[in-house]
């Protein structure tokens, strides 16, 4: 695809591009927004360096791509309910995104994308891994593709959010965490490519087969979708930004920097129901 308003530098064979020579902390032109949207569909995840966002500029950037979501389990800071703090330090007992996942896939309409800005990064480590759902689907055998055709899976926030709340000392006894059913194989709304939409963080059951079979198939699919050859790894610097498409990639945050601090914030853009 040709780009006139953006300078893009591809980072790996299946996914990821760095966008250079752009200041996303300031208002953007229609041409820049249009091409960022196209590039997100083409590369699945876009990276930017040296973007000192504050909450307002991060939200303005996010709103170019849709309405912002509010996280179902973690409240935002005062006056910014759409901001999800991403923070770990020597007192942390857990971090966001320690398992492979696609953000909030337990929502009926999972988020289109997420935009993470880190202002503080550890001296070493704290990378984020991304894996292409399309590369994972395309590498399945024709027999397995045929088996998965038409199947749906339940995605639930129960285990992940209950664990988080227990570790941070929040009583969620009366709360019902979201769950949703999605096709196992989705069609990407921008690129039209098929993607394997199951993840270790939220997917709990393939609905049309017996439970033991669902467990075995899900374990195989999680492992397959996490293969290193479908992945890329992003090394953060202060004021780097990652903008990923949750219908194109899943991701994992590596917690190898304890007791150092890694800190920033995420906004999440509302999506739509996923089509098979
Ligand atoms: C997340 O899952 O949004 C966190 C990703 C990260 O901290 O790298």
Boltz pocket constraint, residues with backbone or C-beta under 6 A from the ligand:
constraints:
  - pocket:
      binder: B
      contacts: [[A, 86], [A, 96], [A, 97], [A, 103], [A, 114], [A, 116], [A, 126], [A, 127], [A, 128], [A, 251], [A, 252], [A, 253], [A, 254], [A, 266]]
      max_distance: 6.0
